[in-house]
Structures are given as structure tokens and as C-alpha cells.
């Protein structure tokens, strides 16, 4: 680079010296990195989006797609924002020019996103497939996306169970609270139940789920389709945009609405990278995973965490295939575990949930090897 100083005389009083930079094309040019954005600015963007979305949908009665489009366009007006990606379930993924990212669960009354109301006649489910002679696959293989296998009886090789409820102190529809009802049902079936609620349903305890050797794992919280992966928002909550380093691999910073505090909360989403790094000490003992969250069995979230868990010893992973409301989630979960206490197997218990409506979304299971 050549620097040339030129003095421009102004009248007879003095001059101004300008530095002019000349860069030869063949020498290349390295642009300066974007200055880091203040975390308070990201907090402000998220709070505005969540508040505006709820106001438009619940007060002004705007259509959800219209309200979502406005929230997608709003961050793009900020010079710090590089891109806003719309995910399934009406969630937004914001990428900032300095490398920061934020997943926004823009739900009104849902476990991450809003429901897509589609007539049941227009919904297409894959036909069940069964291969009872298939050997257990090593963890390095994955379940083929989109394959829903037959509902065979699930018989965990452990009488221990875990209820991991990130939203026990948020909205609850049934009484007693759904976590208490699950605990009661599992106890009546002979399980020793560990309860990890609210701030105990945190990142640290999430890393130890395989160590517990649980026959049943119930996870309740905000979930999202990340496009080839499933993300689950765990505690603790933060009042503002959290640090980039969660101290764990495979996490994404996210925001969601707290229905009790009536405020935007922040936390970390765990992904397949998280589970494949930390759920490696012990294989799951033919475990049943039940996800009361949005997108727990969304085909778009495959292969991801779901397939990795199945291939690490779990026998079945149940959840809703799209966004699910607290009403349908709590009541559907309640019905499912009641039917299990009545001696139903997984498939028949799911069938009873179907009979009670609240569809779409649909409670489905992946897969039984």
C-alpha cells in the first residue's frame, strides 16, 4: 500500500493534509471485521419481536403469517443484522454480521411456534414399516428420515424414569400439573422417578441423561425444527441475551415468551451435537423418550437428535410432528400416560390420544427397531 500526502492550500492561511490510500488490485484487500454488537441491542431486538408478535396476534387479531412477516422484516432494518431465516412453526433464526445468532420461538400459546391449522384430510402420513429382525444399529448409523415404523410394545430394561420439565413454573393446563401426574402414573407402573424441574432442568443435568440409565425420559419445554435437527430449549433462563460460550458444545442461543412473567426470556437450545457429545457414557436401556414440545417428531428435524438417540439404545421417541399448544400438549400427555397405566402399549396409548382430537399436530413415534 502506498500512502501519498497531499496538502490542499486554502487561501493564504494554511492547508489541510489528506492521506490517500492506493491499493494495487493484485495485492488483495482484507476488509475489517464487523465490530461486535452490544448484547443489549440483541436483547432489544428480541423483546420487540416477541411483544409485537403477541400484540398483533392476540390484541389486533392479525393473521399469524402476516404478524410473522412483520417480525421477520423488523430486524432486517437494523444495520447489525445480516439475515433472518424463517423456520417451520413460525420461528425465526437471526444472524448478525458479527457472527452472533439468535433463535426466536415466536409462540403465542405453544411449546415453540404457532400451530399450522391444516385440515386432517389434507395431511399425509407415511405407512408404517416394520423390520422385527433388524439388529440394533451402532451409534454411527442413522435412522432414515421420514420413516415411521410400527408401534410395537416398548419394554425398557430399567425401572428408573426422568421427568425433565423446563416449564413447570410456566403455563400448565391440567391440574395437578402435568409433571406431577406423569410422576404419579410412572410410580404406579413401578418406576423410581427423578424429577428435574425448572432450573434443575438445566444444561448441566441435560449432559447426564444417559448416565441415569433411565427406562423412561419425559422432556417438556420449547422445541424447534432446525432443518435436519431438533432443538430443545433448556434452563436456566436469562433476562437478556446470554454469553456466546455456554460451556457446552452443541448449543444455540434462543429466546421465548414466558407466559407467567409476561416477558421475553433467553436460554440455550441443545441439539444433536450436544447429545452426541454428552450422551455417550452409557447406552440407553431400551428407553422410551417422550417429548412434550413442538416439533418433537417433525420430519424436517430428522435425522438429528432423534435418530442419534434411537441409535444409541433408545427404543422409541414420541412427540408431536408440528407446533403443539399447551392445551393439546398437556392433555395429550396426560391421556397417553393414563393409558399406559391401564396396560396399553405405546401404539394403543397413542391411538387413544388420536381419538381425543387436538389434531393437527399429531402425536407420533420414531421408530422401534
N, C-alpha and C positions, 0 to 999 in steps of 0.2 A: 504494500500500500504506500502511495506517495502522498505526502501532505505538502500542500503549497499554500503559503500565506500571501494573501493579497490585501493591501491596505487601500481602502477607498477614501479618498480625501473628500471631506465635506466642507466646502467653503475654504476659508483660510485658517479655521480654528484648530482643526485636528483631524483625526481619522478613526475609522473602525476597521479592525483586523478580523477577517473571516478565515476560518480553516476549511478548506475544500478537500474532501477525500476522493481520490480517484482509485478505482479498483479495476485492475485488468481482468477481463472476462475469464481468462484461463486460470486465474489464481483462486477462484472459488470465493464463496461468501457464506459465513456461518451466522445465521440470524440469532439474535439474542433470545434466550428462553423467556417464556411468559413469566411475569412476576407472580409470585404466589398470591392467590386470592385470600382475602381475610375470611376466616371461618364464620365470622358474624354475618358476612354477606350471603354465604350459602344458607345459613340458618334463616335469614330473612326471606330468601327466595322460596325455601321450602314452606315456611309458615304461611306466606302469602298464597302459594298454590293450594295448600290444604284448606285454608279458610275460604278462599274464593270458590273452590270446587263445592264445598259443602253449602255455602250460601246460594250458589246458583242452582244446585240440585234440590235442596231441602226448603229454601225460602222462596226463591223465584220460580221454582218448579221447571227449570230448564231441562232439556233432554241431556242425558249423560254424555253422549258423543259430542254434543255442542260444548258442554262445560269442559270436557276433557281437552278439546281442541284449543279452547282459550288458555288453559293452563299449560299446554304444550307450547303455545306461541309466546306466552308471557316471559319465560326465562330467556328465550332467544333474543329478546330486546336488550338483555344485559350484555355488555361487551365482554364479560368474563366467560360467557357460555359458548362452547364450541358446537354442541349438538344435543338434541333432545330426541330420544328414541321411544316410541310408543310400544309397550309390551302388551301381551294378552292380559285380559282382566282390567284393562284401562289403567295400567300402571305406567309410570314414566321413568326413564333412565336418563339422567342428565350428566353430560360430560363437559367438564370445564377445560379451558385452554391450558391451564397449568397442570393438568393431569388428574385433578380431583374428580370424583364421581359420586353420584347420589341416586339411589333407587327410591322413588316415591310411590308408596302404596296409597293410591288415592281412593280409598274406600269410604262409603257413607255408612254402611252397617254391615261390613263384611270383613272376613279374615284376609284382606289384601285384594283390593279392586272391587268393582261392581259386577253384579250378575249380568250375563248376557241372556236376555229372555228370548229363547228360541222355541217355537212350537215343537212338542215332542215328536210329532210326525216328521219333522224335518231333520231330526237327529239320526246319525248313522253310527251304530256300534259294530265293531268287528265281531265276527262269530267266534265263540270260544274254541280254543285249541288245547289239546291235551297230549302229553307225552309222559305217561307214568313210568316208563322205563328209562327215562333220561337220567344220566348220572349227575351228581352235584358238580357244578362247574366251578373251576378255580376263580379266584377273585379277579384275575387278569382278563376274564371274558365279560361280555355284557349281554343283557337281555335285548333282543331285537325290539326297536321302538315300535309302538303301536300294537303289540301282541297282548291281548287279554286272554289269559288261559283259564281253564275250567276251575271252578270253585271246589276244591277238594277239602276234606277236613284238615284243619290246622292243628297239629299236636306239638306244641313247644316242648323241648327237653329240659325245661326249668320251670319251677313254680314261683319264680320271682317276677315281679312286674314293676314298671316305672310309669308314673304319671308326670309328664313334663309339661306343665301348663304355664305359658308365659303371660297369659291374660286372665288369670284367676281374679285379679283385682280390677279388671276392666269389665266390659259388659258380660252379663250372664243372663240367659233367658229362662232356664229351668230352675226350680227350687226343690231341694237343696242344689247348690252349684254343681255343675256337671262334673267337675273333678271329684267332688265328694261322692257323687252317685257312681262314677266309674270305680272309685276305690271300694265302695260297698259291694258292687257287683263282682269285682275281681276277688275280693276277700271271700265272698260266698262260694266262689269256684275253687278256693283253696290256694290262692296266690298270696304271697307276702308282698305287700305293696309299698314301694318307696314313693313318697310324694315330694316332688321338687316344683314349687310354685313361685311365681313372680320372680323376685330377684335371685332365688335359688335355681331358677330355670335359666342359667347363665352360660356364657361361653365356656368357663372352666368346667362346669359339670357336664356340658354337652360333649366335651372331649372324652368323657369317661363312660359313655353309654354302653360301649362294648364290654368294658371291664365288669359291669354289673351282672353280666350273663343273664339278662332278663328274658323271660319267655314271652312277655308282652311289653311293648313300648307304646305309650299313647303320648302324642305330641300335639299340643293345642297352641295355636298362635298364627301370626300373619305369614302367608306363604305366597310365592310367586313363580310363574313360568319365566325362566331366564333365557329361554331359547336353547334347548338341548340340556338343560339342567333345572333342578328345583332349588329354590332358595327359601330358607326358613329364618324368620327374624327372632332372635333370642334376646334375653336381658343381659346386662342392665340397660335401663333407659337413660338417655342423656337429654338435658334440656336444650342443648344446642348441638351443632354438627360435631361429631366425635373426631378424635385424632385419627390420622391415616393408619397408624400402627395399632392394631387391636391386640397385639402379642400372639396372634394365631394366624396361620395361613388359611387361605380359602374363605375369607370374609369380605363382605361388601357393605359399605355404609348405606343406611337406609333411613327413611322417615315414614311415620304412620300417625294416624289420628287416635288420641286417647279419648274414649267415649265417657270416661269418668272425670278426668281432669279438664276435658274440653280444650285440649291443646295438642300441638304437634310434638311428637316425641321422636327421638333418634336412637338408633342402635346398630348392631351388626347382624347381617344375614350370613348364615352358614350355607355352604354349597358342597358339591361333590368333592372338590379339592379338600375341603375341611374334613369330611367324613373319611375320605381315602387316606388322609394323613394321620388321623387320630383314632379311627375305629379299626385298628389293626392289631391290637394286642391279643384279642380273643375273638374267635369266630362266633357269630350269633347262634344260639342253641335252637335252631329251627323256629326263630322268633316270629311273632306277629307284630308288625308296625301298623299303628292306626294314626292317621294324620287328620286332625280336625283343623283344617286350614284350607285356604283357597289353593287350587291347582295341585293338590297332592298327587293326583294321578293324571294330570293333564298330559296328553300325548306329546305336546310341544316341549314338556320338561324332561323327556327321555333323551338319552339313557340316564345321564346324570346320577344324582344321589340315590334315587330309587333303585336303579339297576345295580349300582355298586353294592348297596346294602343287601339286595337279594342274593347276589353272587358271593357275598361274604357270610352266608349261612342263614339269613332270614328266609322264612318260608313264604310269607305273604306281606304285601304292603297295601294298605287300604287308604283311600282318601277320595275327595271329590275331584271330578275331572275339569271343573271350571271354578269361577268365583262362587263362594257359598256364604250366605248370610249367617249371622249369629243365631237367628231363629232356626233355620234349617240345619245348621251345624250342630247346635246343642241338642235339638230334639232328635235328629237322626242318630247322633252318637248315643243318646240315651236309649233309643229303641234298639240299636244294634247290641249293646251290652246287656240289656234286659233279655233279649232273645238268646244270647249266649248262655246266660244263667239258666234259661229254660231248656238247655240241652241242644240248641240249634248249632250246626256247624257254621263256618264263615259264610258259605254260599246262601244257606237258608236264612241266616240273620240279615244279610244284605237284601235278600228278596223281600223281607218284611218291611225294611226301610223303604224300598221302592213302592210298596203298596200304600204307604202313608203320604205319597206325593212329595211336594217341595222339589220338583224336578222341572227343567234342569236347574242346577247341575245334578250329576248322577254319581252316587257312591259306587266306586268300582275297586277292583283288586288286581294287582300285578304280582308276579304270577306265582303259581305253585308248581315247583319243579317235580 
